Every structure is written in structure tokens, then in C-alpha cells.
Amino acid sequence: MTLFEELQWRGLVKDLAGEDIADKLNNEKITFYWGTDPTADSLHLGHYSSLVTAKRLARAGHHPILLCGGATGLIGDPRPTAEREIISKEQLNKNLQGIKSQVEKIFEGKAEVVNNYDWFRGYEFTDVLRDIGKYINVNYMLDKDIIKRRLETGITFAEFAYTLIQGYDFLWLYQNKNCIMQVEGSDQWGNITTGLDLIKKKLGKDAYAFTMPLVLDKDGKKFGKSEGNALWLDEKKTSSYELYQYLINVDDEMVIDYLKIFTFLSVEEILELEKKHNENPHLREAHKALAREIITDLHGRESYEEAVKISESLFSGDIKSFTDKEVEAAFKGLEPFNITEDTNIVDLLVVGGICSSKREAREFISNGSITLNGDKVIDLEFFVTKSKCLAQKYVVIRRGKKKYYIGIYE
């Protein structure tokens, strides 16, 4: 199986530009680029399919350039519904540095990171109109799908002209970095073709591109979104445990597709996991492999193993060995309550909002429905002291099978 055939098998090819693109990918060593605007200080899991594809091409011997849009980020590409908010230059630069360090870590320093502000800084407006605007017809721009959708509600000139800037990026990289191919998500096809046209009209040269289908869940929502919140690649923003929980619970009917898109497992390994998944889906071997491969690639083997430990310990109720970091990762998102002094378990359940009254607290304890730091509490006179805390600080209470609460001993 050639590289291009494998990309197709993995479902990574949608739109194509260049008749001999397969030959270029299979038999030559070329420079390609993928870009993103620094709208946040971290990429999220939705970006990861592009990162993995770029890394896959790099492993095949091609040279990746990752473009962080310091210039395009000042404007923002058109959204389907409304104008993007303007980001301050200070925040943009902070975001750019965060993404740059993230990409360098993922690619182990083997990807070239560029900022399009470097070639737009000082570029006079009249020069932009002469060098770019003269070559792109307005009717051509109006025919772009994203612009068509915005015409009824209105679109500013800034977002309308965004495609010119991204098109010039491709031209600049072609001329200065010998970058002959662009690889993006399919929502960027309109901007890609602007770059292809500029290169053809100004240089008389042919460039290449392919897009990847947007990765969606079975309901058509973007992969990597959780109740409207992105799952960040930065471990400080989204822990490995949070990623593990998301990945171990992805839809059964999507997990094999995700293995093809997001992992470097071989065709044979994925087919074997598919067989196991079809025969024994309850074992979740495909899901576990997905979580292992993604988290290890992003955060390292140690972080993956820690995520597994937290998950298994919570399932079994054995959390006594949790470190501060593991407690914080496992119960991130829970609003903690404060414990100011040693107290009876009944009183603690009421103070912590775990039970509505002392009577209800006694009922839960008597029914064996309360555990404290993994141990079942059935003694109504049980006294909670600092010595009983995890890491001398945390009290983790479980009511029933899944309802957790966390107290912090002051």
C-alpha cells in the first residue's frame, strides 16, 4: 500500500488539487504546510487530525511547515453565522507562543513553525491591492461557499478579504520555502484554491493541495467538543484523565474510524482491533487503544498510565494512593467545600451539601451508601480528622455509586 493509498484508506482525503499529487507524495520528498490562527493559547482535539496527518507525512520523509497566523489571526476567517471578535495583539502573541511550543513538542522539534505576520508586517495596503487584489476577481470571491452564506446577514470587508491573505501565504511559502502543497481541513478549501490561483497567475506554476474531511461524531458534531467546551491538547487545560474519559467513551460505531485518523497504528493492527471490537465490543479494546495512542503521543506514556490508574481506581473505589495531582485530575470540575475543623461524618455530609439534613445523612450512612476516601462508612459516630485525608488535604466522599464530592481541609 502506497502512502497515498493509505491516506485514502484512513479516510484522510476529500478534495484534491494536482493531477500527479499521488506521485508527489509517494515518490518525492516535498515541503507542505498546514496552518491555524492562534485564537487560543492551545490547540484542541479537533485540530489533532491535522497534526497527526502532518506528522504522518513527516514520517514518510516530507518536510512540514506549521503556519501560526499572526496576521490572519488579527482578522479571523469568516464564520458561518457571525463576525469574529477581534483579539488584542498582546493576547494573539501569547496564543501564538503557546501553540508554537505545543507543536514543537508534538513534532519533537522536527517541524518548521512560521508566522505569517513576519511577511505581512510593513506590507503597505496599496501593495497588497497591486500584488494580490489585482489577480483575484470579486465574482470569484463571492462564489466561495462561506462568503455566500454570509451575504444575507452581512460580512465585513476584513473577513471578506481573509481569503486573499491566506492565498498570499501559500504564494509566499511557495516562493521562499519551496512549499508546493497545502494540507488542511475541508472547510479551508475555498482559501486553498485562492492560493493555488495566485501561484498559477503570478508565477505560472502549479501547486498541490488536499483536504481532509472534518472529523465528526455520529450526531454530526465536531470531534473533540464536550458540551461546547474544547478538549485542549495542553495537559494543564485538559488533563490526560479527562482525555482518557472522553476517548474511552466515544461512540462504538465511530471508534475504528478514529483509530484510522488519529493513530499511527498499522493497517494490520487496526484491522485486528476492528475484529476484536466486532466480536466483543464490551471489552472496549479499540477504545483503549485509541486513548493509549493519542494520550501517549500528546503527553507521554507516564501521563497515559496515570490516567488509566485514576480511571481504574475510581471504578474500584480504591483511591487511597492518589497523589495531589491525581486527586485534582480526577475531580476537576467539582466545586470543593471547605473543612475547617475535625467533625462528625453526619455533620460533614450536611455542611458539604452532600445531604440535605442530618436525618438524610444518617439514612445514607446506615444504608452503606457513603464512602470516604474509598472506605465505606457505616458508623454514625465516625469522626473525620486531618489524618484521614488524602495527602493530608483532601476528603473525597462518594454517595451511592457515582456521585462524588470533594472537601479541602484548611
MIMAR-861499 format. One line per 5 residues: number of its first residue (from 0); their letters; for each residue x, y, z of N, C-alpha, C. Coordinates in steps of 0.2 Angstrom, whole numbers. Example, Ala and Ser with C-alpha at 12.3 -4.5 7.8 and 13.67 -1.06 7.14 Angstrom:
! MIMAR-861499
0	as	66:-28:39:62:-22:39:66:-16:39 ~ 64:-11:35:68:-5:36:64:0:39
***
This chain:
! MIMAR-861499
0	mtlfe	4:-6:0:0:0:0:4:6:0 ~ 3:11:-5:7:17:-5:5:22:0 ~ 9:27:1:7:32:6:0:35:4 ~ -1:37:-2:-7:40:-4:-13:35:-3 ~ -12:29:-5:-17:24:-4:-19:23:4
5	elqwr	-14:23:8:-15:23:15:-19:29:17 ~ -17:35:15:-21:41:17:-28:40:15 ~ -30:37:9:-36:36:7:-40:31:11 ~ -36:26:13:-39:20:17:-41:23:24 ~ -37:28:26:-38:30:33:-44:36:33
10	glvkd	-46:37:27:-52:42:26:-49:50:27 ~ -43:51:25:-40:57:26:-40:62:20 ~ -43:60:14:-43:63:8:-50:65:6 ~ -51:71:5:-58:73:2:-57:77:-5 ~ -54:83:-4:-53:87:-10:-46:87:-13
15	laged	-45:87:-19:-38:86:-22:-36:92:-27 ~ -30:94:-27:-28:99:-32:-21:96:-35 ~ -21:95:-41:-14:92:-44:-15:85:-46 ~ -15:84:-53:-16:78:-56:-11:72:-54 ~ -5:74:-53:0:70:-51:2:70:-43
20	iadkl	-3:72:-39:-2:73:-32:0:66:-29 ~ -3:61:-31:-1:54:-28:6:53:-29 ~ 8:54:-35:15:53:-37:20:57:-33 ~ 18:63:-32:22:68:-27:23:65:-20 ~ 17:63:-18:18:60:-11:21:54:-10
25	nneki	20:49:-15:23:43:-15:30:42:-16 ~ 33:47:-21:39:46:-24:44:51:-23 ~ 42:57:-20:46:63:-19:46:65:-12 ~ 51:69:-10:51:72:-3:50:80:-4 ~ 44:82:-2:42:88:-4:41:92:3
30	tfywg	40:99:2:38:103:8:31:105:7 ~ 27:104:13:20:106:13:19:110:19 ~ 13:113:20:11:117:26:4:116:28 ~ 3:117:34:-4:117:37:-4:123:42 ~ -10:126:42:-10:132:46:-16:133:51
35	tdpta	-15:137:56:-20:138:61:-19:145:63 ~ -25:149:65:-25:155:68:-24:154:76 ~ -20:158:79:-19:157:86:-25:161:90 ~ -31:158:90:-37:161:93:-37:159:101 ~ -33:154:102:-32:152:110:-25:150:111
40	dslhl	-23:149:117:-16:148:118:-14:140:118 ~ -19:137:116:-18:129:115:-22:127:109 ~ -20:122:105:-24:119:100:-29:114:104 ~ -34:111:101:-38:107:104:-39:100:100 ~ -43:96:103:-43:89:100:-45:89:93
45	ghyss	-49:94:91:-52:95:84:-46:96:79 ~ -41:100:82:-35:101:77:-31:95:76 ~ -31:90:81:-27:85:81:-26:80:75 ~ -32:80:71:-32:76:65:-27:79:60 ~ -27:86:60:-22:89:55:-15:88:57
50	lvtak	-14:88:64:-7:87:67:-5:80:65 ~ -9:75:66:-7:69:65:-6:67:58 ~ -10:70:53:-9:69:46:-2:73:44 ~ -1:78:47:6:82:45:12:78:48 ~ 11:75:54:16:70:57:17:64:53
55	rlara	11:61:50:11:55:46:16:57:40 ~ 14:63:37:18:64:31:25:65:32 ~ 27:68:38:34:69:40:37:63:41 ~ 34:58:44:37:51:45:38:48:38 ~ 35:50:33:36:47:26:42:51:23
60	ghhpi	45:56:26:50:60:23:49:67:20 ~ 43:69:21:41:75:19:42:81:24 ~ 43:87:22:45:92:27:39:96:29 ~ 37:96:35:31:100:37:33:107:39 ~ 29:112:37:29:119:40:22:120:43
65	llcgg	22:122:49:16:123:53:15:131:53 ~ 10:134:50:10:141:50:5:143:55 ~ 7:147:60:3:151:65:1:158:62 ~ -5:159:62:-7:165:58:-7:171:63 ~ -1:174:64:-1:181:67:-4:186:64
70	atgli	-4:186:57:-8:191:53:-15:189:52 ~ -17:183:50:-24:181:49:-28:181:55 ~ -24:180:61:-27:179:67:-30:186:70 ~ -27:191:67:-29:198:69:-36:200:65 ~ -38:196:60:-44:197:57:-49:191:59
75	gdprp	-47:185:58:-51:179:59:-55:177:52 ~ -55:171:51:-58:168:45:-66:169:46 ~ -69:170:41:-77:170:41:-80:164:44 ~ -84:165:49:-88:160:52:-95:160:48 ~ -98:154:49:-104:153:45:-110:158:48
80	taere	-109:160:54:-115:164:57:-114:171:58 ~ -108:173:61:-107:180:63:-100:182:63 ~ -98:188:63:-92:191:63:-88:188:69 ~ -81:187:68:-77:185:74:-75:191:78 ~ -74:190:85:-72:196:89:-65:197:88
85	iiske	-63:203:88:-56:205:87:-52:203:93 ~ -46:200:92:-41:198:98:-36:203:98 ~ -34:205:104:-29:210:105:-22:207:103 ~ -18:211:100:-11:209:98:-7:206:104 ~ -8:208:110:-5:205:115:-7:198:117
90	qlnkn	-14:197:116:-16:190:118:-15:186:112 ~ -15:189:106:-13:185:100:-6:182:100 ~ -1:186:102:6:184:103:7:179:108 ~ 3:180:114:3:175:119:1:168:116 ~ -5:168:113:-8:162:110:-3:159:105
95	lqgik	0:163:101:5:161:96:11:157:99 ~ 13:160:105:19:156:108:17:150:111 ~ 11:150:114:8:143:117:8:138:111 ~ 5:140:106:4:135:100:11:132:98 ~ 15:137:97:22:136:94:25:130:98
100	sqvek	25:132:105:29:127:109:25:120:109 ~ 19:120:109:15:114:108:17:110:102 ~ 17:113:97:18:110:90:26:107:90 ~ 30:111:93:37:109:93:38:103:98 ~ 34:102:103:34:97:107:31:90:104
105	ifegk	26:91:101:22:86:97:27:83:92 ~ 30:87:88:34:85:82:42:84:84 ~ 43:85:91:50:84:93:55:88:90 ~ 53:95:88:57:99:85:58:98:78 ~ 55:94:75:56:92:68:51:95:63
110	aevvn	47:100:65:43:104:61:45:111:61 ~ 45:114:55:46:121:55:40:125:56 ~ 40:130:61:35:134:63:36:141:61 ~ 31:144:57:32:151:54:26:155:56 ~ 26:161:56:21:166:57:20:171:51
115	nydwf	14:171:49:13:175:43:13:182:44 ~ 13:184:50:14:191:52:21:194:50 ~ 26:189:50:33:191:48:33:194:41 ~ 29:191:36:30:194:29:24:199:28 ~ 19:200:32:14:205:31:16:211:35
120	rgyef	20:211:40:22:217:44:26:222:39 ~ 23:228:39:26:233:34:23:233:27 ~ 19:228:26:17:227:19:11:232:18 ~ 13:237:13:8:243:13:1:241:9 ~ -4:244:11:-11:242:8:-11:243:1
125	tdvlr	-8:248:-2:-8:248:-9:-4:243:-13 ~ 1:240:-9:5:235:-12:1:228:-12 ~ -3:227:-6:-7:222:-6:-12:222:-12 ~ -15:227:-13:-20:228:-19:-17:226:-25 ~ -11:229:-26:-7:228:-33:-5:221:-33
130	digky	-2:218:-28:1:211:-28:-4:206:-28 ~ -9:207:-24:-14:201:-23:-21:203:-26 ~ -24:209:-24:-30:210:-26:-31:211:-34 ~ -26:213:-38:-27:213:-45:-28:206:-48 ~ -26:201:-45:-26:194:-48:-32:190:-46
135	invny	-36:193:-41:-42:189:-39:-48:193:-40 ~ -53:190:-44:-59:193:-46:-64:193:-40 ~ -68:198:-40:-73:199:-34:-78:193:-35 ~ -80:192:-41:-85:187:-43:-83:180:-40 ~ -76:179:-41:-73:173:-39:-74:172:-32
140	mldkd	-73:178:-28:-73:178:-21:-80:177:-18 ~ -85:180:-22:-92:179:-20:-94:172:-21 ~ -91:168:-25:-93:161:-26:-91:157:-21 ~ -86:159:-16:-84:155:-11:-90:153:-6 ~ -90:147:-4:-96:144:0:-97:148:6
145	iikrr	-92:149:10:-93:153:16:-95:160:16 ~ -92:163:10:-94:170:9:-102:170:7 ~ -104:166:2:-111:165:0:-115:165:6 ~ -114:161:11:-118:160:17:-119:166:21 ~ -114:171:21:-114:176:25:-117:183:21
150	letgi	-118:182:15:-120:188:11:-127:191:14 ~ -131:186:16:-138:188:18:-138:192:25 ~ -134:189:29:-133:193:36:-128:198:36 ~ -123:198:31:-118:203:31:-112:201:33 ~ -107:204:29:-100:202:30:-95:208:30
155	tfaef	-91:209:34:-86:215:34:-81:214:28 ~ -78:219:26:-73:219:21:-67:215:24 ~ -66:215:30:-60:212:33:-60:204:32 ~ -66:202:34:-67:194:34:-68:192:26 ~ -71:197:22:-72:195:15:-65:195:12
160	aytli	-60:199:14:-53:199:11:-49:193:14 ~ -51:190:19:-47:185:23:-44:180:18 ~ -48:178:13:-45:173:8:-39:175:4 ~ -39:182:3:-33:185:0:-27:184:4 ~ -27:185:10:-21:184:15:-19:177:15
165	qgydf	-24:173:16:-22:166:16:-19:163:9 ~ -22:166:4:-19:164:-3:-12:166:-4 ~ -11:172:-1:-4:175:-2:1:171:3 ~ -1:168:8:3:164:12:6:158:8 ~ 1:155:4:3:149:0:9:152:-5
170	lwlyq	7:158:-8:12:160:-13:19:162:-10 ~ 19:165:-4:25:167:-1:29:160:1 ~ 25:156:4:29:149:6:32:146:0 ~ 28:146:-6:30:143:-12:36:146:-15 ~ 37:153:-14:42:156:-17:48:156:-12
175	nknci	47:156:-6:53:157:-1:55:151:3 ~ 50:146:3:52:139:6:51:133:2 ~ 50:134:-5:49:129:-9:43:124:-7 ~ 38:127:-4:32:124:-1:27:123:-7 ~ 26:117:-9:22:116:-15:15:113:-14
180	mqveg	14:112:-7:7:108:-6:5:111:1 ~ -2:112:1:-6:114:7:-10:108:9 ~ -10:107:15:-15:101:18:-19:104:24 ~ -25:104:23:-30:107:28:-36:103:29 ~ -40:105:33:-47:103:34:-51:105:28
185	sdqwg	-57:101:27:-61:103:21:-64:110:21 ~ -65:113:27:-68:119:27:-63:125:25 ~ -57:123:23:-52:128:21:-51:128:13 ~ -55:124:10:-54:123:3:-55:129:-1 ~ -59:133:0:-60:140:-3:-54:144:-3
190	nittg	-51:144:3:-45:148:4:-39:145:1 ~ -39:138:1:-33:135:-3:-33:136:-10 ~ -39:136:-13:-40:137:-21:-37:144:-22 ~ -38:149:-18:-36:156:-19:-28:156:-20 ~ -25:152:-15:-18:152:-15:-15:148:-22
195	ldlik	-19:143:-24:-17:139:-30:-18:144:-36 ~ -23:148:-36:-24:153:-42:-19:158:-42 ~ -17:161:-36:-12:166:-36:-5:163:-38 ~ -3:157:-36:3:154:-39:3:153:-46 ~ -3:151:-49:-4:150:-56:-3:157:-60
200	kklgk	-7:162:-57:-7:168:-61:-1:172:-61 ~ 2:172:-55:8:176:-54:15:173:-56 ~ 15:166:-55:21:163:-56:21:158:-62 ~ 15:157:-65:14:152:-70:16:145:-68 ~ 15:143:-61:17:137:-59:11:133:-56
205	dayaf	11:127:-55:6:123:-52:8:121:-45 ~ 3:121:-41:4:119:-34:-1:113:-32 ~ 0:111:-26:-4:105:-25:-7:106:-18 ~ -13:102:-17:-16:103:-10:-21:97:-10 ~ -22:95:-4:-28:90:-2:-31:92:4
210	tmplv	-37:91:5:-41:92:11:-43:86:15 ~ -44:86:21:-46:81:25:-53:82:27 ~ -58:77:27:-65:78:29:-64:80:37 ~ -69:85:39:-70:87:46:-72:80:50 ~ -68:80:55:-70:74:59:-76:75:64
215	ldkdg	-81:71:63:-87:72:67:-89:66:71 ~ -93:67:76:-96:61:79:-102:59:76 ~ -106:54:78:-111:51:75:-117:56:74 ~ -117:61:78:-123:66:78:-121:72:74 ~ -115:72:71:-113:77:66:-109:83:70
220	kkfgk	-108:82:76:-104:87:80:-97:86:79 ~ -93:91:79:-86:91:78:-82:87:84 ~ -78:83:82:-74:78:86:-70:83:91 ~ -70:81:97:-66:84:102:-70:90:106 ~ -76:90:105:-80:95:109:-84:91:114
225	segna	-84:94:120:-88:91:125:-93:97:128 ~ -99:96:127:-104:101:129:-102:108:128 ~ -99:109:122:-97:116:119:-91:118:121 ~ -87:114:125:-80:116:128:-75:111:124 ~ -70:114:122:-65:111:118:-61:106:123
230	lwlde	-58:101:121:-54:97:124:-47:99:122 ~ -43:102:126:-37:105:124:-31:100:124 ~ -26:102:120:-20:97:119:-16:99:125 ~ -16:105:128:-12:107:133:-14:103:140 ~ -10:99:143:-12:95:148:-14:99:154
235	kktss	-11:105:155:-13:110:160:-21:112:160 ~ -23:112:154:-30:114:152:-35:108:152 ~ -33:103:149:-37:97:149:-32:91:151 ~ -33:88:157:-29:83:159:-29:76:155 ~ -24:72:156:-24:66:152:-30:62:154
240	yelyq	-32:62:161:-38:58:163:-44:61:160 ~ -45:67:159:-51:70:155:-51:67:148 ~ -45:67:145:-45:65:138:-46:57:138 ~ -44:54:143:-45:46:143:-52:45:144 ~ -56:49:148:-63:48:149:-67:49:142
245	ylinv	-65:54:139:-68:56:133:-67:50:128 ~ -61:48:127:-59:44:121:-62:37:123 ~ -62:35:129:-64:28:131:-72:27:130 ~ -75:33:129:-82:33:129:-85:35:122 ~ -80:36:117:-83:38:110:-88:33:108
250	ddemv	-92:35:103:-97:30:100:-94:24:97 ~ -97:18:99:-94:12:96:-93:12:89 ~ -98:15:85:-98:15:78:-93:19:75 ~ -90:24:79:-85:28:76:-78:27:78 ~ -77:22:83:-70:21:86:-65:19:81
255	idylk	-67:14:76:-62:12:71:-60:17:66 ~ -65:21:64:-63:27:60:-58:32:64 ~ -59:33:70:-55:37:74:-48:34:74 ~ -48:27:75:-41:24:75:-37:25:69 ~ -41:25:63:-38:26:57:-35:33:56
260	iftfl	-39:38:59:-37:45:58:-32:48:63 ~ -33:46:69:-29:49:75:-23:45:77 ~ -22:39:74:-16:35:77:-12:33:72 ~ -6:31:74:-1:28:69:0:21:69 ~ -5:17:72:-6:10:72:-6:8:64
265	sveei	-3:2:63:-3:0:56:-10:-2:54 ~ -11:-3:47:-17:-6:44:-19:-12:47 ~ -14:-17:48:-15:-24:51:-17:-23:58 ~ -14:-19:62:-16:-18:69:-23:-15:70 ~ -25:-11:66:-32:-8:66:-37:-13:64
270	lelek	-35:-17:59:-40:-22:56:-41:-27:62 ~ -36:-29:66:-36:-34:71:-40:-31:77 ~ -40:-25:78:-44:-21:83:-51:-21:81 ~ -52:-20:75:-59:-20:72:-62:-27:73 ~ -58:-32:72:-61:-39:73:-63:-40:80
275	khnen	-59:-38:84:-60:-39:92:-66:-35:94 ~ -66:-29:91:-72:-24:93:-78:-27:91 ~ -79:-30:85:-85:-33:82:-87:-39:86 ~ -82:-43:88:-83:-49:92:-85:-48:99 ~ -82:-43:102:-83:-42:110:-82:-34:111
280	phlre	-87:-31:109:-87:-23:110:-87:-21:117 ~ -90:-25:122:-90:-23:129:-83:-23:132 ~ -78:-26:129:-71:-26:131:-68:-19:130 ~ -70:-16:125:-68:-9:123:-60:-9:121 ~ -58:-14:118:-51:-14:116:-49:-9:111
285	ahkal	-53:-7:107:-52:-2:102:-52:5:105 ~ -57:6:110:-57:12:113:-50:13:117 ~ -48:8:121:-42:8:125:-36:10:121 ~ -36:7:115:-30:8:110:-30:15:108 ~ -36:18:106:-37:25:104:-34:29:110
290	areii	-37:28:116:-34:33:121:-27:32:122 ~ -24:26:122:-17:25:123:-13:29:118 ~ -15:28:112:-11:31:106:-11:38:106 ~ -17:41:107:-17:49:107:-14:52:113 ~ -15:49:119:-13:52:125:-5:51:126
295	tdlhg	-3:45:124:5:44:124:8:49:119 ~ 5:50:113:8:55:108:8:62:111 ~ 3:64:114:2:71:116:6:72:123 ~ 5:68:128:8:69:134:13:64:137 ~ 14:59:133:19:54:135:16:48:139
300	resye	20:42:139:17:36:142:16:37:149 ~ 20:40:153:18:41:160:12:44:162 ~ 10:49:158:3:53:159:-2:48:157 ~ -1:44:152:-7:39:150:-8:34:155 ~ -2:31:158:-3:26:163:-6:29:170
305	eavki	-5:36:171:-8:39:177:-15:40:175 ~ -17:41:169:-25:42:168:-28:35:169 ~ -25:30:166:-28:23:167:-28:21:175 ~ -23:23:178:-23:22:186:-29:25:189 ~ -30:32:187:-36:36:190:-42:32:189
310	seslf	-43:31:182:-49:28:180:-51:21:183 ~ -46:17:184:-47:10:187:-48:11:194 ~ -45:16:198:-45:17:205:-52:19:206 ~ -55:24:202:-61:27:204:-67:21:203 ~ -66:17:198:-70:12:196:-71:7:202
315	sgdik	-65:5:205:-65:0:210:-66:3:217 ~ -65:10:218:-66:14:224:-60:14:228 ~ -54:12:225:-48:12:229:-44:18:227 ~ -45:23:231:-41:29:229:-36:32:234 ~ -35:27:239:-30:29:245:-24:31:242
320	sftdk	-21:29:237:-14:30:235:-14:36:230 ~ -20:40:229:-20:46:225:-15:51:227 ~ -11:54:223:-7:60:224:-11:66:224 ~ -8:72:226:-12:78:225:-14:79:218 ~ -9:78:213:-10:79:206:-16:74:203
325	eveaa	-16:68:206:-21:63:204:-28:65:206 ~ -28:68:212:-35:70:215:-38:76:211 ~ -33:80:210:-35:86:206:-38:84:199 ~ -34:80:196:-36:77:189:-43:74:189 ~ -43:69:194:-49:65:194:-56:69:196
330	fkgle	-55:74:200:-61:78:202:-61:85:200 ~ -58:86:194:-58:93:191:-65:95:189 ~ -67:100:191:-74:102:189:-79:102:195 ~ -77:98:200:-81:98:206:-80:104:210 ~ -85:107:213:-84:113:217:-82:111:224
335	pfnit	-76:112:227:-75:109:233:-78:113:239 ~ -79:109:244:-81:113:250:-76:113:256 ~ -76:118:260:-70:118:265:-72:115:271 ~ -66:112:274:-67:109:281:-62:112:285 ~ -65:116:290:-61:120:295:-59:117:301
340	edtni	-62:111:303:-60:108:309:-62:100:309 ~ -60:96:313:-62:89:314:-69:89:315 ~ -73:84:312:-80:85:313:-83:78:312 ~ -89:77:315:-93:70:314:-95:70:307 ~ -95:63:304:-97:62:297:-104:65:296
345	vdllv	-109:64:300:-115:66:299:-115:74:298 ~ -112:78:302:-112:85:301:-108:87:295 ~ -103:83:293:-99:84:287:-103:84:281 ~ -107:78:281:-112:77:275:-117:83:274 ~ -119:86:279:-123:92:279:-120:98:277
350	vggic	-114:99:280:-110:105:279:-108:105:271 ~ -106:99:269:-103:99:262:-109:99:257 ~ -115:99:259:-121:99:254:-122:92:251 ~ -119:87:254:-120:80:251:-127:78:253 ~ -129:80:259:-136:78:261:-139:84:264
355	sskre	-146:84:263:-150:90:265:-151:91:272 ~ -150:85:276:-152:86:283:-148:80:287 ~ -148:81:293:-144:76:297:-148:69:297 ~ -155:69:296:-159:63:296:-157:60:289 ~ -156:63:284:-155:60:277:-148:58:277
360	arefi	-143:61:281:-136:59:281:-136:52:285 ~ -139:52:291:-140:45:294:-142:40:290 ~ -147:41:286:-150:36:282:-145:33:277 ~ -142:38:273:-137:36:269:-131:32:272 ~ -129:34:278:-124:30:281:-126:23:283
365	sngsi	-132:23:286:-135:17:288:-136:12:283 ~ -137:14:277:-138:10:271:-132:8:267 ~ -126:11:270:-120:9:267:-119:13:260 ~ -122:18:260:-121:22:253:-116:28:253 ~ -112:28:259:-107:33:259:-100:30:260
370	tlngd	-95:32:256:-88:31:256:-84:37:257 ~ -79:36:261:-74:42:262:-67:40:261 ~ -65:43:255:-58:41:253:-57:34:251 ~ -63:31:249:-63:24:246:-65:19:251 ~ -66:21:258:-68:16:263:-76:18:264
375	kvidl	-80:12:265:-87:13:267:-87:15:274 ~ -92:20:275:-93:22:282:-100:20:284 ~ -100:16:290:-107:14:292:-108:16:299 ~ -102:19:302:-103:21:309:-105:28:310 ~ -111:29:313:-114:36:313:-109:41:318
380	effvt	-105:38:322:-100:42:326:-93:43:323 ~ -93:41:317:-86:41:313:-84:49:313 ~ -78:50:315:-75:57:316:-70:58:310 ~ -71:63:307:-66:65:301:-61:70:304 ~ -55:67:303:-49:71:305:-44:72:299
385	kskcl	-39:77:300:-35:78:295:-30:72:293 ~ -29:68:298:-25:62:297:-28:57:293 ~ -35:58:292:-39:53:287:-39:56:280 ~ -36:62:279:-37:65:272:-32:62:267 ~ -33:62:261:-29:60:256:-23:66:255
390	aqkyv	-17:64:256:-12:69:255:-12:74:260 ~ -15:72:266:-16:77:272:-20:83:270 ~ -24:83:265:-28:88:262:-35:87:260 ~ -36:82:256:-42:80:253:-47:75:256 ~ -53:77:256:-58:72:258:-63:70:252
395	virrg	-63:64:250:-67:63:244:-72:58:246 ~ -78:61:245:-84:57:248:-88:55:242 ~ -90:48:242:-95:46:236:-101:44:239 ~ -107:47:236:-113:45:239:-117:41:233 ~ -118:35:235:-121:30:230:-115:27:226
400	kkkyy	-117:26:219:-112:23:215:-107:28:211 ~ -110:34:210:-106:38:205:-106:45:208 ~ -109:47:213:-110:54:215:-104:56:219 ~ -99:60:217:-93:62:221:-94:69:223 ~ -90:70:229:-90:77:232:-82:77:235
405	igiye	-80:83:235:-73:84:237:-73:90:242 ~ -69:88:248:-68:93:253:-61:94:254 ~ -59:101:255:-52:103:256:-51:105:264 ~ -47:101:267:-45:103:274:-41:109:275 ~ -43:114:278:-40:120:279:-35:120:285
***
